[in-house]
Amino acid sequence: MNTQDTIAALATPAGSGAIAVIRLSGKQAIAIADQHFRSVSNKKLSEQKSHTIHLGHIVDDNKTYDETLVSLFKAPNSYTGENVVEVSCHGSPYIQQELLQLFLRNGCRMANAGEFTLRAFLNGKLDLSQAEAVADLIASENEASHQIAMQQMRGGFSSEIKKLREELLNFASLIELELDFAEEDVEFADRGAFNELLERIQLVLKRLIDSFAVGNVIKNGIPVALVGEPNVGKSTLLNTLLNEERAIVSSIAGTTRDTIEDEISIAGIGFRFIDTAGIRDTKDEVETIGIRKTFEKIEQSQVVVYIIDSLRVKKDRANVESIKIELRKLRNKFPQKPLVIIANKKDQLAQEEQLFILDEISDIITQKDKTKILLISAKTNSGVEELKDILHDFVNTGALRNNETIVTNSRHYDSLLKALEEIDKVKDGMAHGIPSDLLAIDIRQAIHHFGEITGQITSDDLLGNIFANFCIGK
């Protein structure tokens, strides 16, 4: 990839719209735009100040393509750190392509995916973790993922890592200096202060590593499995939660034979609901496969919602015992997984019948913080808002509320794990009197893994993998 070229790309989604934006970046961006932009003030863009907007027309020979607004950003005070021109034209696909082809014919080349942000990184406008946060920000679909991406893009995560790396680097320099005076047997690095630093780094790394469990599910949506016997109202509940007819609802048992998934936002957090096949003994081969998938989805979910048909409980006490057996099996198999037991069809029960059902299944609760019981009517929407509140309460959003750093990127998570492993080696080595030259090797490895996160240490393959996931034009 030649980073000295001037690049161009459509920065807005393809298709018709009110306006479209074509972005140019590079040393010749202003000169190329000047060839075809005719300002209403008859002034050239190269003569204008940075961060100004100009009205005019894009022309080629005697042909006028469009009336446009051109935004001007001169190096180094731009997103990429280069000269940047953004042409806001009318959103006709024809106009977009004609203008883009005009710039490509006159010295630009088509930008690769993420190349504008890559240039921002290479020119020191963003570090690597901030650059990756740009893609997360574009992809954010709820308040929580947006908040995490904004916090990372502002540099909260990278500044924390950079500070630790700098302190570690200072001690590494002193320890390596000791190697030059090995015969004198002197110590330049205060071992007590160094040990305190290592303990502090361990605490920070462990906190960041632990945050990935929350950050990853928030970024990708918290999976919630809707499980239970056939015909208890799982599909009806999914449709009610989504406010659309997403799943087929039928009085015939076993209608849902495969999993159906969709996502909604609850109080700013994304939840991915999974409607599963009803659990029962069956000889139907297809339904059996669906039931096997149900247990796979329970394994993968963060929260399980077990739905009971209240009318069956009311009609036959034997049903109560069979439900209790299934719930105990579920709780024993997944003791740490939050469980919400829902007694559906509340609208068809008298008040005393509702109390009876709650009393019958309440003795299943052995972990009160992990299990909730709720009466609802998926058909009439009664109790559904309370269900949403319960699901939201299961999520550990304390770190979000306190604006703490939350790790969502698996690459960062991997580097943090490797850095912690090296720090543990250094601390153990100090406790056992390992020579300074061996300590220095482990310290340098930890510093290396810190640098991988912020981009102080990179490779072409790493950058290629990261920015290939960006959209073109960003």
C-alpha positions in Angstrom: 0.0 0.0 0.0 1.5 3.3 -1.1 0.7 5.8 1.6 2.1 8.7 -0.5 -0.7 8.5 -3.0 -3.7 10.8 -2.9 -6.8 8.6 -2.2 -10.5 9.1 -2.7 -13.7 7.2 -1.7 -17.3 7.7 -1.0 -17.6 8.3 2.7 -21.4 7.9 2.8 -23.4 4.7 2.1 -24.0 3.8 -1.5 -27.4 4.5 -2.9 -29.7 7.5 -3.3 -30.0 10.1 -0.5 -30.3 13.8 0.2 -26.5 14.2 0.0 -23.4 12.1 -0.4 -19.8 12.9 0.7 -16.7 12.1 -1.4 -13.5 12.3 0.7 -10.0 12.9 -0.7 -6.8 12.7 1.4 -3.2 13.1 0.5 -0.6 15.7 -0.6 -2.3 16.5 -3.8 -5.9 16.4 -2.5 -6.4 20.2 -2.6 -4.7 20.6 -6.0 -6.8 17.8 -7.6 -10.0 19.3 -6.2 -9.0 22.7 -7.4 -8.8 21.5 -11.0 -12.6 20.9 -11.1 -14.1 23.1 -8.4 -15.3 26.5 -9.3 -16.1 28.5 -6.2 -18.9 31.2 -6.4 -16.3 33.6 -5.0 -13.9 32.7 -7.8 -11.1 31.8 -5.3 -9.0 28.7 -5.4 -9.2 26.2 -2.5 -5.4 26.3 -2.1 -5.7 30.0 -1.2 -8.3 29.4 1.5 -7.8 28.7 5.2 -8.1 25.3 6.8 -11.4 24.2 8.3 -13.5 26.3 5.9 -16.5 25.4 3.7 -17.0 26.7 0.1 -20.0 26.7 -2.2 -19.4 26.1 -5.9 -19.7 23.7 -8.8 -17.8 20.7 -9.9 -17.0 21.0 -13.6 -15.1 19.2 -16.3 -14.4 21.1 -19.5 -17.8 22.7 -20.3 -19.8 20.2 -18.3 -21.2 21.0 -14.9 -21.8 18.0 -12.7 -23.3 19.4 -9.6 -23.5 22.3 -7.1 -21.5 21.3 -4.1 -20.2 22.3 -0.7 -16.5 21.6 -0.3 -14.9 21.3 3.2 -11.2 22.0 3.4 -8.8 20.6 6.0 -5.1 21.4 5.6 -2.3 19.2 6.9 -1.5 18.4 9.7 -4.8 19.6 11.2 -7.1 17.0 9.7 -8.4 13.5 10.5 -5.7 11.8 8.5 -2.9 14.4 9.2 -2.8 15.0 5.5 -4.6 17.5 3.2 -8.2 16.4 3.2 -11.1 17.6 1.0 -14.7 16.5 1.5 -17.1 17.2 -1.4 -20.8 17.2 -0.3 -22.9 16.6 -3.4 -26.5 15.7 -4.1 -27.1 12.0 -3.4 -27.8 10.8 -6.9 -25.9 7.5 -7.5 -25.0 8.9 -11.0 -23.6 12.1 -9.6 -21.6 10.2 -6.9 -20.0 7.9 -9.5 -19.3 10.7 -12.0 -17.5 12.9 -9.4 -15.6 9.9 -8.0 -14.4 8.8 -11.4 -13.4 12.4 -12.2 -11.1 12.5 -9.2 -9.7 9.1 -10.0 -8.9 10.2 -13.6 -7.0 13.2 -12.3 -4.5 11.8 -9.9 -6.4 10.0 -7.1 -6.6 6.3 -6.5 -9.4 4.4 -4.9 -8.9 4.1 -1.1 -8.7 0.7 0.5 -10.9 -0.3 3.4 -10.0 1.7 6.4 -7.2 3.6 4.7 -8.2 7.0 5.9 -8.1 5.8 9.5 -4.8 3.8 8.8 -3.2 7.1 7.6 -4.5 8.8 10.8 -2.7 6.1 12.8 0.5 6.2 10.7 0.6 10.0 11.0 0.2 9.9 14.8 -3.4 11.3 14.9 -4.7 8.1 16.7 -3.0 5.2 18.3 -4.0 1.7 17.3 -6.5 1.0 20.0 -8.2 4.4 19.2 -8.2 3.5 15.5 -9.9 0.2 16.2 -12.5 2.0 18.4 -13.5 4.0 15.2 -14.8 0.7 13.7 -16.5 -0.2 17.0 -18.2 3.2 17.1 -19.5 2.8 13.5 -20.8 -0.6 14.4 -22.4 0.3 17.7 -26.1 -0.4 17.9 -26.9 0.5 21.5 -26.0 3.0 24.1 -23.6 0.7 26.0 -21.5 -0.3 23.0 -21.5 3.3 21.9 -20.3 4.5 25.3 -17.5 1.9 25.4 -16.3 2.8 21.9 -16.4 6.5 22.7 -14.4 6.0 25.9 -11.7 4.0 24.0 -11.6 6.4 21.1 -11.0 9.3 23.5 -7.9 7.4 24.6 -9.0 6.2 28.1 -7.8 2.6 27.6 -4.6 3.5 25.6 -3.5 6.2 28.1 -3.8 3.7 30.9 -1.7 1.2 29.0 0.8 3.8 27.9 1.4 5.0 31.4 2.1 1.4 32.7 4.4 0.8 29.7 6.3 4.0 30.4 6.8 3.2 34.0 7.9 -0.3 33.2 10.3 1.0 30.5 12.0 3.3 33.1 12.7 0.4 35.4 13.8 -1.8 32.5 16.3 0.8 31.5 17.7 0.9 35.0 17.9 -2.9 35.3 19.6 -3.1 31.9 22.0 -0.4 33.0 23.0 -2.7 35.9 24.2 -5.2 33.3 26.9 -2.7 32.2 28.2 -2.7 35.8 27.8 -6.3 36.6 31.4 -6.6 37.9 30.7 -3.8 40.4 27.6 -5.6 41.7 25.5 -2.3 41.9 21.7 -1.8 41.8 20.3 1.2 40.1 16.7 0.0 40.2 15.0 0.2 43.6 13.7 -3.4 44.0 11.1 -2.4 46.6 9.6 0.3 44.4 9.8 -2.0 41.4 8.0 -4.7 43.3 5.2 -2.2 44.1 4.9 -1.2 40.5 4.6 -4.9 39.4 1.8 -5.4 42.0 0.0 -2.4 40.7 0.4 -3.5 37.1 -0.9 -7.0 38.0 -4.0 -5.4 39.6 -4.7 -3.2 36.6 -4.2 -6.0 34.1 -6.4 -8.4 36.0 -9.2 -5.7 36.2 -8.9 -5.1 32.4 -8.9 -8.9 31.6 -11.9 -9.4 33.9 -13.8 -6.6 32.1 -13.6 -8.5 28.8 -16.3 -10.9 30.0 -18.7 -7.9 30.3 -17.4 -6.0 27.4 -17.5 -8.8 24.9 -21.2 -9.6 25.5 -22.1 -5.9 25.5 -20.4 -5.4 22.2 -21.9 -8.5 20.6 -25.3 -8.5 22.4 -26.1 -10.5 25.6 -27.4 -13.9 24.5 -30.7 -14.9 26.3 -32.0 -18.4 25.7 -35.8 -18.8 25.8 -36.4 -22.5 26.8 -39.1 -24.8 28.0 -41.5 -27.5 26.9 -43.4 -27.2 23.6 -46.3 -24.8 23.4 -45.6 -22.8 26.6 -45.4 -19.5 24.7 -41.7 -19.1 23.9 -42.3 -17.9 20.3 -45.2 -15.6 21.5 -42.8 -14.1 24.1 -40.1 -13.5 21.5 -42.6 -11.8 19.2 -43.8 -9.6 22.1 -40.2 -8.6 23.1 -39.4 -7.8 19.5 -42.8 -6.2 18.8 -43.1 -8.1 15.5 -44.2 -11.5 14.2 -40.6 -12.9 14.1 -41.5 -16.5 15.1 -44.3 -18.8 13.9 -46.9 -19.2 16.7 -49.1 -22.3 16.5 -51.2 -24.5 18.8 -49.4 -27.5 17.3 -46.6 -28.7 19.6 -43.1 -28.7 18.2 -43.6 -25.9 15.7 -40.2 -24.4 16.5 -37.6 -26.9 15.3 -34.6 -24.6 14.9 -33.3 -21.7 16.9 -34.6 -18.2 15.9 -32.5 -15.2 17.0 -33.1 -11.4 17.1 -31.8 -8.5 19.1 -33.3 -5.6 21.0 -31.9 -2.9 23.2 -33.0 -2.7 26.8 -32.0 0.5 28.7 -29.0 0.9 26.3 -27.8 -2.7 26.5 -28.1 -5.1 23.5 -29.9 -8.4 24.2 -29.9 -11.2 21.7 -33.0 -13.4 22.3 -32.9 -17.0 21.1 -36.2 -18.9 20.7 -35.4 -22.6 21.0 -37.1 -25.9 20.2 -39.4 -27.1 23.0 -37.7 -29.7 25.2 -39.6 -33.0 25.3 -39.2 -36.7 24.4 -39.8 -37.2 20.7 -39.2 -39.7 17.9 -39.2 -37.0 15.2 -35.6 -36.8 13.9 -35.8 -33.1 12.9 -37.3 -32.1 16.2 -34.6 -34.1 18.1 -31.9 -32.1 16.3 -33.6 -28.9 17.3 -33.7 -30.0 20.9 -30.0 -30.8 20.8 -29.4 -27.3 19.5 -31.5 -26.0 22.4 -29.0 -27.3 24.9 -26.1 -25.9 22.8 -27.7 -22.5 22.9 -28.3 -22.7 26.7 -24.5 -23.5 27.0 -23.7 -20.4 24.9 -26.2 -18.0 26.6 -25.5 -15.6 29.4 -29.0 -15.8 30.8 -31.7 -18.6 30.6 -35.4 -17.8 30.6 -37.4 -20.9 31.4 -41.0 -20.6 30.4 -43.8 -22.6 32.1 -47.5 -22.9 31.0 -49.4 -21.8 34.1 -52.6 -23.6 32.9 -50.8 -27.0 32.8 -49.6 -26.4 36.4 -53.2 -25.5 37.5 -54.7 -28.5 35.7 -52.5 -31.3 36.9 -50.2 -31.5 39.9 -48.1 -34.1 38.2 -47.0 -31.4 35.8 -45.7 -29.4 38.7 -43.4 -32.2 39.7 -42.1 -32.8 36.2 -41.4 -29.1 35.8 -39.5 -29.0 39.1 -37.4 -32.0 38.0 -36.5 -30.2 34.7 -35.7 -27.0 36.5 -33.4 -28.7 39.1 -31.6 -30.5 36.2 -31.1 -27.1 34.5 -29.9 -25.4 37.7 -27.5 -28.3 38.5 -26.1 -28.3 35.0 -25.6 -24.6 34.9 -25.3 -23.4 38.6 -23.7 -20.1 37.8 -26.0 -19.1 34.9 -28.6 -16.5 35.8 -32.1 -18.1 35.5 -35.5 -16.4 35.1 -38.5 -18.8 35.6 -41.5 -17.4 33.9 -45.0 -18.7 34.5 -46.8 -17.6 31.3 -50.6 -17.1 30.6 -51.1 -15.0 33.8 -54.1 -13.4 32.1 -56.0 -16.7 32.4 -55.5 -17.1 36.1 -57.4 -15.9 39.2 -55.4 -14.1 41.9 -55.3 -17.1 44.2 -54.2 -19.3 41.3 -51.3 -17.0 40.6 -50.2 -17.2 44.2 -50.5 -21.0 44.2 -48.2 -21.3 41.2 -45.6 -18.9 42.6 -45.6 -20.9 45.9 -45.3 -24.2 44.0 -42.1 -23.3 42.1 -40.5 -21.0 44.6 -38.7 -23.8 46.5 -36.6 -24.4 43.4 -34.6 -21.2 44.1 -31.4 -22.2 45.8 -29.4 -19.1 44.7 -31.6 -16.1 45.1 -29.2 -13.7 43.4 -29.1 -15.9 40.2 -32.8 -17.0 40.0 -35.9 -15.0 39.6 -39.6 -16.0 39.3 -42.1 -14.0 37.4 -45.7 -14.3 36.3 -46.4 -12.8 32.8 -48.8 -12.9 29.9 -46.8 -12.9 26.7 -50.1 -12.5 24.8 -51.2 -9.4 26.6 -47.7 -8.0 27.3 -48.4 -8.1 31.1 -45.2 -8.5 33.1 -42.9 -8.2 30.0 -41.5 -4.8 31.1 -40.7 -6.3 34.5 -38.9 -9.1 32.7 -36.8 -6.6 30.8 -35.9 -4.9 34.1 -34.8 -8.3 35.6 -32.6 -9.0 32.5 -31.0 -5.6 32.7 -30.3 -6.0 36.4 -28.4 -9.3 35.7 -25.8 -7.3 33.6 -22.9 -5.9 35.5 -23.1 -2.3 34.3 -21.3 -0.8 37.3 -18.2 -0.2 35.3 -20.2 1.5 32.6 -21.9 3.8 35.1 -18.5 4.7 36.6 -17.0 5.3 33.1 -14.3 2.6 33.8 -12.2 1.1 31.0 -13.9 -2.0 29.6 -12.1 -4.3 27.1 -14.1 -5.4 24.2 -11.4 -6.3 21.6 -10.2 -9.9 21.6 -6.8 -8.7 20.2 -6.4 -6.4 23.3 -7.5 -9.2 25.6 -4.9 -11.6 24.2 -2.1 -9.0 24.6 -3.2 -8.3 28.1 -3.1 -12.0 29.0 0.4 -12.3 27.6 1.6 -9.2 29.3 0.2 -10.4 32.7 2.0 -13.8 32.1 5.3 -11.9 31.7 4.7 -9.6 34.7 4.0 -12.7 36.8 7.3 -14.2 35.6 9.2 -11.0 36.6 7.6 -10.9 40.0 8.4 -14.6 40.6 11.9 -14.1 39.4 12.5 -11.2 41.8 11.2 -13.3 44.7 13.7 -16.1 43.8 16.7 -13.8 43.1 16.9 -14.4 39.3 19.8 -12.4 37.7 19.1 -9.0 36.2 19.8 -10.2 32.6 17.0 -12.8 32.8 14.6 -10.3 34.5 15.3 -7.9 31.7 14.1 -10.4 29.0 10.7 -10.9 30.7 10.3 -7.2 31.3 11.0 -6.5 27.6 8.4 -9.1 26.6 5.8 -7.4 28.8 6.6 -4.0 27.3 6.3 -5.6 23.8 2.8 -6.8 24.5 1.8 -3.4 25.9 3.1 -1.8 22.7 1.1 -4.3 20.5 -2.1 -2.8 22.0 -1.4 0.9 21.3 0.5 0.3 18.1 4.0 1.2 19.2 4.9 -2.2 18.0 3.1 -3.3 14.7 3.6 -5.4 11.6 2.1 -5.0 8.1 0.1 -8.2 8.6 -1.4 -6.9 11.9 -2.4 -3.6 10.3 -3.7 -5.4 7.3 -5.9 -7.6 9.4 -7.3 -4.7 11.5 -8.1 -2.2 8.8 -9.5 -4.8 6.3 -12.5 -5.0 8.6 -13.3 -1.2 8.1 -15.6 0.2 5.6 -14.2 1.9 2.5 -14.2 5.7 3.1 -13.4 5.6 6.8 
